[in-house]
Each structure stands twice: as structure tokens, then as C-alpha cells.
């Protein structure tokens, strides 16, 4: 039970994370992203189960086509023998037919894996795209802005009204989301041995790990650079920036 990832457990973890985000940041766009990842997780479970199964109809069709091709080849070889000693041109044509037949057999026998590969790679592309969407949500969440006074900001500076604690939780939720996306990719890796798919899964894991490292650098800045007095002043400054009834807007920032 502990030798493979359980899709149901992954989906349940995503559901719990979505509840945590909604409770901490009600109405925030990060919650909507998490719900989208939740939908992708349900689709991933179905896709991974499909990839692990044999496509019987394709295998039957391939066997029938190969059988017909070999029967036709055997008939042609017998016809040549009946006609007598083959000419050089006939031998050359027969060799070309054998080569083409071998290529056709290889194409047909790899048809199932190529169909699965195309479908899974498209799903992995969605995971890669939504990873960058999550990274965009934390891009402007800079811990250094907490210590920046209002007078030092320009009109184009990102509005930052989160307290150090809330910013820490926001960044941590982003990191958890990225980690779960990597686990969704791993569900495909355990359902197939296709080297192209495995490489794509590794690429997604490297991407999510790299983005998580950037986030954890910000979290470490919050933990290490802010003394208790600075954290208290930053929290007070952030609360002063919030307008009445702007909790939802702050969560969205």
C-alpha cells in the first residue's frame, strides 16, 4: 500500500489544501487556482488508470492487419516460386516489400504506446502551465516590501497589505500546490514505462522543485530577517494600509 501513490489520497490532500486557502484567504484567486488543480487531479486519476490498461481494440486490429499482411506476403512468395526462377528486379522488389512490411509492423505494434504518449504529454503540459500560473501568484509577494515604508514606494509598486504571518502562509500554500502538481505528474510515471513520458515527468518535478525553492527563499527571509519588533511594526503598517472592508482585496493581492 505504501509502494505507489494513491490518487485518492492526493485528491483528498488537494481538497484539504483548498479548504485551508479559502478559510485563510476567502475569495483569493489562489483558491480558484487550487480548485482548478483539484479538477486536474480528478482528470489525472482517470487518465492514469486509462494509461495503465491495455487498449484491446487496438491490439486486435493490429493483429488482424499484421496477419493479413503476412498472408499476402506468403501468397506472393508462393506465386513467385510457381512462376519459376525470379529475376534480379523481382528480388529487389521483394526485398523492398519486406523492408516496408517490417516498418509497417513496427508502426502498428507501437501504435498503442504512441496514442497513450500523445494523450499523457498533453495532460503533462497542463500541469506545466498551471505551475507557472502559481508562480505568477507569488511573484510580487516580496518580503522586502513589508519593511518598505509607504513614502518609498512608487505608484507602480505592488500593493502589499499582508502581515508577515499571512504572507508566510500564502507562500507556503503556493509551495504545497507546486509539490502536489509534481505528485500528479508522478501518477503518470507509475502507470507507464515510456521513456519520453518519464522524462517529461522528471522535467515537471524539476520545474516545481525549482519554483518551490524560490518560494522557500522568501519564507526564510521572513523567518530570519524580521526580528520580533520589526515583525510587529510591519504588521501594524500593513494593517494601516488596509481600508475598511478590504480583507478580501488583501487576500487577493
Phi and psi restraints in degrees (value plus and minus 20) as a CYANA .aco file:
   2 UNK   PHI    -125.6   -85.6
   2 UNK   PSI      -3.4    36.6
   3 UNK   PHI    -121.1   -81.1
   3 UNK   PSI     -19.2    20.8
   4 UNK   PHI    -172.4  -132.4
   4 UNK   PSI     137.3   177.3
   5 UNK   PHI     -92.6   -52.6
   5 UNK   PSI     119.5   159.5
   6 UNK   PHI    -118.8   -78.8
   6 UNK   PSI      94.6   134.6
   7 UNK   PHI     -77.7   -37.7
   7 UNK   PSI     -56.3   -16.3
   8 UNK   PHI     -84.5   -44.5
   8 UNK   PSI     -60.2   -20.2
   9 UNK   PHI     -85.7   -45.7
   9 UNK   PSI     -59.1   -19.1
  10 UNK   PHI     -84.4   -44.4
  10 UNK   PSI     -63.0   -23.0
  11 UNK   PHI     -84.7   -44.7
  11 UNK   PSI     -60.8   -20.8
  12 UNK   PHI     -84.6   -44.6
  12 UNK   PSI     -58.3   -18.3
  13 UNK   PHI     -83.3   -43.3
  13 UNK   PSI     -60.8   -20.8
  14 UNK   PHI     -83.9   -43.9
  14 UNK   PSI     -60.2   -20.2
  15 UNK   PHI     -83.1   -43.1
  15 UNK   PSI     -62.1   -22.1
  16 UNK   PHI     -84.5   -44.5
  16 UNK   PSI     -62.0   -22.0
  17 UNK   PHI     -82.5   -42.5
  17 UNK   PSI     -60.0   -20.0
  18 UNK   PHI     -82.5   -42.5
  18 UNK   PSI     -59.8   -19.8
  19 UNK   PHI     -84.4   -44.4
  19 UNK   PSI     -60.4   -20.4
  20 UNK   PHI     -83.7   -43.7
  20 UNK   PSI     -62.1   -22.1
  21 UNK   PHI     -85.5   -45.5
  21 UNK   PSI     -62.9   -22.9
  22 UNK   PHI     -85.8   -45.8
  22 UNK   PSI     -56.3   -16.3
  23 UNK   PHI     -91.8   -51.8
  23 UNK   PSI     -55.9   -15.9
  24 UNK   PHI    -105.8   -65.8
  24 UNK   PSI     -58.3   -18.3
  25 UNK   PHI    -149.3  -109.3
  25 UNK   PSI      54.7    94.7
  26 UNK   PHI     -82.4   -42.4
  26 UNK   PSI     109.9   149.9
  27 UNK   PHI      61.8   101.8
  27 UNK   PSI     -18.4    21.6
  28 UNK   PHI     -92.5   -52.5
  28 UNK   PSI     128.2   168.2
  29 UNK   PHI     -86.9   -46.9
  29 UNK   PSI     -43.8    -3.8
  30 UNK   PHI     -82.9   -42.9
  30 UNK   PSI     -53.1   -13.1
  31 UNK   PHI     -85.1   -45.1
  31 UNK   PSI     -57.5   -17.5
  32 UNK   PHI     -88.2   -48.2
  32 UNK   PSI     -56.0   -16.0
  33 UNK   PHI     -84.4   -44.4
  33 UNK   PSI     -61.6   -21.6
  34 UNK   PHI     -83.2   -43.2
  34 UNK   PSI     -58.7   -18.7
  35 UNK   PHI     -84.8   -44.8
  35 UNK   PSI     -55.7   -15.7
  36 UNK   PHI     -86.6   -46.6
  36 UNK   PSI     -59.7   -19.7
  37 UNK   PHI     -84.4   -44.4
  37 UNK   PSI     -55.1   -15.1
  38 UNK   PHI     -81.9   -41.9
  38 UNK   PSI     -61.9   -21.9
  39 UNK   PHI     -84.6   -44.6
  39 UNK   PSI     -62.8   -22.8
  40 UNK   PHI     -82.8   -42.8
  40 UNK   PSI     -55.9   -15.9
  41 UNK   PHI     -83.4   -43.4
  41 UNK   PSI     -61.5   -21.5
  42 UNK   PHI     -83.5   -43.5
  42 UNK   PSI     -60.0   -20.0
  43 UNK   PHI     -87.5   -47.5
  43 UNK   PSI     -56.3   -16.3
  44 UNK   PHI     -83.9   -43.9
  44 UNK   PSI     -60.2   -20.2
  45 UNK   PHI     -79.3   -39.3
  45 UNK   PSI     -64.7   -24.7
  46 UNK   PHI     -85.9   -45.9
  46 UNK   PSI     -63.4   -23.4
  47 UNK   PHI     -85.6   -45.6
  47 UNK   PSI     -61.0   -21.0
  48 UNK   PHI     -86.2   -46.2
  48 UNK   PSI     -60.2   -20.2
  49 UNK   PHI     -84.6   -44.6
  49 UNK   PSI     -58.9   -18.9
  50 UNK   PHI     -85.3   -45.3
  50 UNK   PSI     -60.8   -20.8
  51 UNK   PHI     -88.2   -48.2
  51 UNK   PSI     -47.7    -7.7
  52 UNK   PHI     -99.3   -59.3
  52 UNK   PSI     -34.6     5.4
  53 UNK   PHI    -110.5   -70.5
  53 UNK   PSI     138.5   178.5
  54 UNK   PHI    -105.4   -65.4
  54 UNK   PSI     116.0   156.0
  55 UNK   PHI    -105.9   -65.9
  55 UNK   PSI      68.4   108.4
  56 UNK   PHI     -79.9   -39.9
  56 UNK   PSI     -61.6   -21.6
  57 UNK   PHI     -84.4   -44.4
  57 UNK   PSI     -54.3   -14.3
  58 UNK   PHI     -89.8   -49.8
  58 UNK   PSI     -61.6   -21.6
  59 UNK   PHI     -84.9   -44.9
  59 UNK   PSI     -60.8   -20.8
  60 UNK   PHI     -84.3   -44.3
  60 UNK   PSI     -65.5   -25.5
  61 UNK   PHI     -81.3   -41.3
  61 UNK   PSI     -61.7   -21.7
  62 UNK   PHI     -84.5   -44.5
  62 UNK   PSI     -62.9   -22.9
  63 UNK   PHI     -83.3   -43.3
  63 UNK   PSI     -59.4   -19.4
  64 UNK   PHI     -84.7   -44.7
  64 UNK   PSI     -65.7   -25.7
  65 UNK   PHI     -83.7   -43.7
  65 UNK   PSI     -63.7   -23.7
  66 UNK   PHI     -84.5   -44.5
  66 UNK   PSI     -61.1   -21.1
  67 UNK   PHI     -81.3   -41.3
  67 UNK   PSI     -63.2   -23.2
  68 UNK   PHI     -84.1   -44.1
  68 UNK   PSI     -60.6   -20.6
  69 UNK   PHI     -84.4   -44.4
  69 UNK   PSI     -63.9   -23.9
  70 UNK   PHI     -88.4   -48.4
  70 UNK   PSI     -55.7   -15.7
  71 UNK   PHI     -83.8   -43.8
  71 UNK   PSI     -61.7   -21.7
  72 UNK   PHI     -85.1   -45.1
  72 UNK   PSI     -58.8   -18.8
  73 UNK   PHI     -85.6   -45.6
  73 UNK   PSI     -60.0   -20.0
  74 UNK   PHI     -85.7   -45.7
  74 UNK   PSI     -59.4   -19.4
  75 UNK   PHI     -84.5   -44.5
  75 UNK   PSI     -61.5   -21.5
  76 UNK   PHI     -84.6   -44.6
  76 UNK   PSI     -60.8   -20.8
  77 UNK   PHI     -84.2   -44.2
  77 UNK   PSI     -60.7   -20.7
  78 UNK   PHI     -86.0   -46.0
  78 UNK   PSI     -57.2   -17.2
  79 UNK   PHI     -84.9   -44.9
  79 UNK   PSI     -59.2   -19.2
  80 UNK   PHI     -84.5   -44.5
  80 UNK   PSI     -60.6   -20.6
  81 UNK   PHI     -86.0   -46.0
  81 UNK   PSI     -56.7   -16.7
  82 UNK   PHI     -86.5   -46.5
  82 UNK   PSI     -56.5   -16.5
  83 UNK   PHI     -92.1   -52.1
  83 UNK   PSI     -35.2     4.8
  84 UNK   PHI      93.3   133.3
  84 UNK   PSI    -179.1  -139.1
  85 UNK   PHI     -86.5   -46.5
  85 UNK   PSI     102.2   142.2
  86 UNK   PHI     -93.1   -53.1
  86 UNK   PSI     128.4   168.4
  87 UNK   PHI    -100.0   -60.0
  87 UNK   PSI     148.1   188.1
  88 UNK   PHI     -81.7   -41.7
  88 UNK   PSI     -59.9   -19.9
  89 UNK   PHI     -84.2   -44.2
  89 UNK   PSI     -57.2   -17.2
  90 UNK   PHI     -87.8   -47.8
  90 UNK   PSI     -59.2   -19.2
  91 UNK   PHI     -83.2   -43.2
  91 UNK   PSI     -62.2   -22.2
  92 UNK   PHI     -83.5   -43.5
  92 UNK   PSI     -62.1   -22.1
  93 UNK   PHI     -85.5   -45.5
  93 UNK   PSI     -59.4   -19.4
  94 UNK   PHI     -84.7   -44.7
  94 UNK   PSI     -58.8   -18.8
  95 UNK   PHI     -83.5   -43.5
  95 UNK   PSI     -61.9   -21.9
  96 UNK   PHI     -83.2   -43.2
  96 UNK   PSI     -57.9   -17.9
  97 UNK   PHI     -84.6   -44.6
  97 UNK   PSI     -59.9   -19.9
  98 UNK   PHI     -83.8   -43.8
  98 UNK   PSI     -62.2   -22.2
  99 UNK   PHI     -82.6   -42.6
  99 UNK   PSI     -66.0   -26.0
 100 UNK   PHI     -84.7   -44.7
 100 UNK   PSI     -57.0   -17.0
 101 UNK   PHI     -85.1   -45.1
 101 UNK   PSI     -60.3   -20.3
 102 UNK   PHI     -83.8   -43.8
 102 UNK   PSI     -61.2   -21.2
 103 UNK   PHI     -83.9   -43.9
 103 UNK   PSI     -59.3   -19.3
 104 UNK   PHI     -85.7   -45.7
 104 UNK   PSI     -59.5   -19.5
 105 UNK   PHI     -83.8   -43.8
 105 UNK   PSI     -63.7   -23.7
 106 UNK   PHI     -81.7   -41.7
 106 UNK   PSI     -62.0   -22.0
 107 UNK   PHI     -82.3   -42.3
 107 UNK   PSI     -63.7   -23.7
 108 UNK   PHI     -91.6   -51.6
 108 UNK   PSI     -59.7   -19.7
 109 UNK   PHI     -89.5   -49.5
 109 UNK   PSI     -44.9    -4.9
 110 UNK   PHI    -115.9   -75.9
 110 UNK   PSI     -14.5    25.5
 111 UNK   PHI     -84.0   -44.0
 111 UNK   PSI     -62.8   -22.8
 112 UNK   PHI     -81.3   -41.3
 112 UNK   PSI     -67.2   -27.2
 113 UNK   PHI     -85.4   -45.4
 113 UNK   PSI     -54.8   -14.8
 114 UNK   PHI     -91.8   -51.8
 114 UNK   PSI     -54.8   -14.8
 115 UNK   PHI     -84.3   -44.3
 115 UNK   PSI     -65.2   -25.2
 116 UNK   PHI     -83.9   -43.9
 116 UNK   PSI     -62.5   -22.5
 117 UNK   PHI     -81.0   -41.0
 117 UNK   PSI     -64.9   -24.9
 118 UNK   PHI     -80.3   -40.3
 118 UNK   PSI     -63.6   -23.6
 119 UNK   PHI     -89.6   -49.6
 119 UNK   PSI     -61.1   -21.1
 120 UNK   PHI     -91.3   -51.3
 120 UNK   PSI     -59.9   -19.9
 121 UNK   PHI     -82.4   -42.4
 121 UNK   PSI     -54.7   -14.7
 122 UNK   PHI     -85.7   -45.7
 122 UNK   PSI     -59.3   -19.3
 123 UNK   PHI     -88.2   -48.2
 123 UNK   PSI     -58.9   -18.9
 124 UNK   PHI     -85.9   -45.9
 124 UNK   PSI     -51.3   -11.3
 125 UNK   PHI     -83.6   -43.6
 125 UNK   PSI     -56.7   -16.7
 126 UNK   PHI     -83.9   -43.9
 126 UNK   PSI     -60.8   -20.8
 127 UNK   PHI     -82.9   -42.9
 127 UNK   PSI     -60.0   -20.0
 128 UNK   PHI     -84.9   -44.9
 128 UNK   PSI     -61.0   -21.0
 129 UNK   PHI     -86.6   -46.6
 129 UNK   PSI     -64.4   -24.4
 130 UNK   PHI     -91.6   -51.6
 130 UNK   PSI     -42.8    -2.8
 131 UNK   PHI     -83.0   -43.0
 131 UNK   PSI     -61.4   -21.4
 132 UNK   PHI     -89.5   -49.5
 132 UNK   PSI     -51.3   -11.3
 133 UNK   PHI     -83.5   -43.5
 133 UNK   PSI     -63.5   -23.5
 134 UNK   PHI     -83.0   -43.0
 134 UNK   PSI     -60.1   -20.1
 135 UNK   PHI     -83.2   -43.2
 135 UNK   PSI     -55.4   -15.4
 136 UNK   PHI     -85.1   -45.1
 136 UNK   PSI     -53.2   -13.2
 137 UNK   PHI     -88.0   -48.0
 137 UNK   PSI     -50.6   -10.6
 138 UNK   PHI    -118.3   -78.3
 138 UNK   PSI     -20.2    19.8
 139 UNK   PHI     -79.9   -39.9
 139 UNK   PSI     -63.2   -23.2
 140 UNK   PHI    -112.9   -72.9
 140 UNK   PSI     -16.3    23.7
 141 UNK   PHI    -105.2   -65.2
 141 UNK   PSI      57.0    97.0
 142 UNK   PHI    -116.4   -76.4
 142 UNK   PSI     101.5   141.5
 143 UNK   PHI     -79.3   -39.3
 143 UNK   PSI     -47.9    -7.9
 144 UNK   PHI     -83.7   -43.7
 144 UNK   PSI     -44.8    -4.8
 145 UNK   PHI     -90.2   -50.2
 145 UNK   PSI     -40.7    -0.7
 146 UNK   PHI     -84.4   -44.4
 146 UNK   PSI     -56.0   -16.0
 147 UNK   PHI    -110.6   -70.6
 147 UNK   PSI     -22.0    18.0
 148 UNK   PHI    -106.3   -66.3
 148 UNK   PSI     105.8   145.8
 149 UNK   PHI     -92.2   -52.2
 149 UNK   PSI     143.1   183.1
 150 UNK   PHI     -82.0   -42.0
 150 UNK   PSI     -56.3   -16.3
 151 UNK   PHI     -88.1   -48.1
 151 UNK   PSI     -41.0    -1.0
 152 UNK   PHI    -108.7   -68.7
 152 UNK   PSI     -23.1    16.9
 153 UNK   PHI    -112.8   -72.8
 153 UNK   PSI     130.6   170.6
 154 UNK   PHI    -115.8   -75.8
 154 UNK   PSI     146.2   186.2
 155 UNK   PHI     -79.1   -39.1
 155 UNK   PSI     -45.4    -5.4
 156 UNK   PHI    -114.1   -74.1
 156 UNK   PSI     -19.7    20.3
 157 UNK   PHI     -85.0   -45.0
 157 UNK   PSI     121.7   161.7
 158 UNK   PHI     -83.0   -43.0
 158 UNK   PSI     117.5   157.5
 159 UNK   PHI     -93.6   -53.6
 159 UNK   PSI     107.9   147.9
 160 UNK   PHI    -152.5  -112.5
 160 UNK   PSI      86.3   126.3
 161 UNK   PHI    -140.8  -100.8
 161 UNK   PSI      -2.8    37.2
 162 UNK   PHI    -107.0   -67.0
 162 UNK   PSI     121.5   161.5
 163 UNK   PHI     -93.3   -53.3
 163 UNK   PSI     143.0   183.0
 164 UNK   PHI     -75.3   -35.3
 164 UNK   PSI     -59.5   -19.5
 165 UNK   PHI     -84.4   -44.4
 165 UNK   PSI     -66.5   -26.5
 166 UNK   PHI     -86.1   -46.1
 166 UNK   PSI     -57.8   -17.8
 167 UNK   PHI     -84.0   -44.0
 167 UNK   PSI     -59.9   -19.9
 168 UNK   PHI     -80.6   -40.6
 168 UNK   PSI     -64.1   -24.1
 169 UNK   PHI     -87.0   -47.0
 169 UNK   PSI     -59.9   -19.9
 170 UNK   PHI     -80.6   -40.6
 170 UNK   PSI     -67.9   -27.9
 171 UNK   PHI     -85.0   -45.0
 171 UNK   PSI     -57.6   -17.6
 172 UNK   PHI     -85.5   -45.5
 172 UNK   PSI     -58.1   -18.1
 173 UNK   PHI     -84.6   -44.6
 173 UNK   PSI     -59.7   -19.7
 174 UNK   PHI     -82.0   -42.0
 174 UNK   PSI     -61.9   -21.9
 175 UNK   PHI     -84.8   -44.8
 175 UNK   PSI     -60.9   -20.9
 176 UNK   PHI     -84.1   -44.1
 176 UNK   PSI     -60.8   -20.8
 177 UNK   PHI     -80.9   -40.9
 177 UNK   PSI     -63.8   -23.8
 178 UNK   PHI     -83.6   -43.6
 178 UNK   PSI     -59.4   -19.4
 179 UNK   PHI     -84.0   -44.0
 179 UNK   PSI     -61.1   -21.1
 180 UNK   PHI     -88.2   -48.2
 180 UNK   PSI     -52.6   -12.6
 181 UNK   PHI     -83.8   -43.8
 181 UNK   PSI     -59.9   -19.9
 182 UNK   PHI     -81.3   -41.3
 182 UNK   PSI     -56.4   -16.4
 183 UNK   PHI     -90.7   -50.7
 183 UNK   PSI     -53.1   -13.1
 184 UNK   PHI     -83.8   -43.8
 184 UNK   PSI     -59.7   -19.7
 185 UNK   PHI     -83.8   -43.8
 185 UNK   PSI     -56.4   -16.4
 186 UNK   PHI     -86.6   -46.6
 186 UNK   PSI     -44.4    -4.4
 187 UNK   PHI     -81.3   -41.3
 187 UNK   PSI     -56.2   -16.2
 188 UNK   PHI     -90.5   -50.5
 188 UNK   PSI     -56.1   -16.1
 189 UNK   PHI     -84.8   -44.8
 189 UNK   PSI     -51.8   -11.8
 190 UNK   PHI    -106.7   -66.7
 190 UNK   PSI     -22.4    17.6
 191 UNK   PHI    -127.0   -87.0
 191 UNK   PSI     -19.6    20.4
 192 UNK   PHI    -172.6  -132.6
 192 UNK   PSI     139.2   179.2
 193 UNK   PHI    -134.6   -94.6
 193 UNK   PSI      -6.1    33.9
 194 UNK   PHI     -84.7   -44.7
 194 UNK   PSI     103.0   143.0
 195 UNK   PHI     -85.3   -45.3
 195 UNK   PSI     -53.9   -13.9
 196 UNK   PHI     -85.7   -45.7
 196 UNK   PSI     -62.8   -22.8
 197 UNK   PHI     -86.1   -46.1
 197 UNK   PSI     -63.9   -23.9
 198 UNK   PHI     -80.6   -40.6
 198 UNK   PSI     -59.3   -19.3
 199 UNK   PHI     -86.0   -46.0
 199 UNK   PSI     -59.7   -19.7
 200 UNK   PHI     -85.2   -45.2
 200 UNK   PSI     -59.0   -19.0
 201 UNK   PHI     -83.7   -43.7
 201 UNK   PSI     -62.4   -22.4
 202 UNK   PHI     -82.1   -42.1
 202 UNK   PSI     -58.6   -18.6
 203 UNK   PHI     -82.5   -42.5
 203 UNK   PSI     -61.1   -21.1
 204 UNK   PHI     -86.4   -46.4
 204 UNK   PSI     -60.3   -20.3
 205 UNK   PHI     -83.6   -43.6
 205 UNK   PSI     -60.8   -20.8
 206 UNK   PHI     -85.3   -45.3
 206 UNK   PSI     -58.7   -18.7
 207 UNK   PHI     -83.7   -43.7
 207 UNK   PSI     -70.6   -30.6
 208 UNK   PHI     -85.9   -45.9
 208 UNK   PSI     -57.1   -17.1
 209 UNK   PHI     -85.5   -45.5
 209 UNK   PSI     -60.0   -20.0
 210 UNK   PHI     -85.3   -45.3
 210 UNK   PSI     -62.3   -22.3
 211 UNK   PHI     -86.3   -46.3
 211 UNK   PSI     -57.3   -17.3
 212 UNK   PHI     -85.8   -45.8
 212 UNK   PSI     -55.4   -15.4
 213 UNK   PHI     -82.6   -42.6
 213 UNK   PSI     -59.9   -19.9
 214 UNK   PHI     -82.4   -42.4
 214 UNK   PSI     -59.7   -19.7
 215 UNK   PHI     -86.6   -46.6
 215 UNK   PSI     -62.4   -22.4
 216 UNK   PHI     -89.8   -49.8
 216 UNK   PSI     -44.5    -4.5
 217 UNK   PHI     -83.2   -43.2
 217 UNK   PSI     -59.2   -19.2
 218 UNK   PHI     -87.4   -47.4
 218 UNK   PSI     -60.5   -20.5
 219 UNK   PHI     -83.9   -43.9
 219 UNK   PSI     -59.5   -19.5
 220 UNK   PHI     -85.2   -45.2
 220 UNK   PSI     -55.2   -15.2
 221 UNK   PHI     -82.2   -42.2
 221 UNK   PSI     -61.1   -21.1
 222 UNK   PHI     -84.9   -44.9
 222 UNK   PSI     -58.1   -18.1
 223 UNK   PHI     -96.4   -56.4
 223 UNK   PSI     -54.2   -14.2
 224 UNK   PHI    -119.1   -79.1
 224 UNK   PSI     -55.4   -15.4
 225 UNK   PHI    -108.0   -68.0
 225 UNK   PSI     -39.5     0.5
 226 UNK   PHI    -119.3   -79.3
 226 UNK   PSI      97.0   137.0
 227 UNK   PHI     -95.9   -55.9
 227 UNK   PSI     145.1   185.1
 228 UNK   PHI     -75.0   -35.0
 228 UNK   PSI     -60.1   -20.1
 229 UNK   PHI     -87.4   -47.4
 229 UNK   PSI     -60.9   -20.9
 230 UNK   PHI     -85.7   -45.7
 230 UNK   PSI     -60.1   -20.1
 231 UNK   PHI     -82.7   -42.7
 231 UNK   PSI     -58.7   -18.7
 232 UNK   PHI     -87.6   -47.6
 232 UNK   PSI     -62.0   -22.0
 233 UNK   PHI     -86.4   -46.4
 233 UNK   PSI     -59.4   -19.4
 234 UNK   PHI     -85.1   -45.1
 234 UNK   PSI     -57.8   -17.8
 235 UNK   PHI     -85.6   -45.6
 235 UNK   PSI     -61.8   -21.8
 236 UNK   PHI     -84.5   -44.5
 236 UNK   PSI     -61.2   -21.2
 237 UNK   PHI     -83.2   -43.2
 237 UNK   PSI     -61.1   -21.1
 238 UNK   PHI     -85.7   -45.7
 238 UNK   PSI     -58.7   -18.7
 239 UNK   PHI     -86.9   -46.9
 239 UNK   PSI     -52.7   -12.7
 240 UNK   PHI     -90.6   -50.6
 240 UNK   PSI     -47.9    -7.9
 241 UNK   PHI     -93.9   -53.9
 241 UNK   PSI     -41.9    -1.9
 242 UNK   PHI     -97.6   -57.6
 242 UNK   PSI     113.8   153.8
 243 UNK   PHI    -104.9   -64.9
 243 UNK   PSI     140.4   180.4
 244 UNK   PHI     -79.5   -39.5
 244 UNK   PSI     113.0   153.0
 245 UNK   PHI      53.8    93.8
 245 UNK   PSI      -1.7    38.3
 246 UNK   PHI    -123.8   -83.8
 246 UNK   PSI       2.3    42.3
 247 UNK   PHI     -82.1   -42.1
 247 UNK   PSI     -59.2   -19.2
 248 UNK   PHI     -87.1   -47.1
 248 UNK   PSI     -60.3   -20.3
 249 UNK   PHI     -85.4   -45.4
 249 UNK   PSI     -56.9   -16.9
 250 UNK   PHI     -85.7   -45.7
 250 UNK   PSI     -58.2   -18.2
 251 UNK   PHI     -86.5   -46.5
 251 UNK   PSI     -50.3   -10.3
 252 UNK   PHI     -97.1   -57.1
 252 UNK   PSI     -38.6     1.4
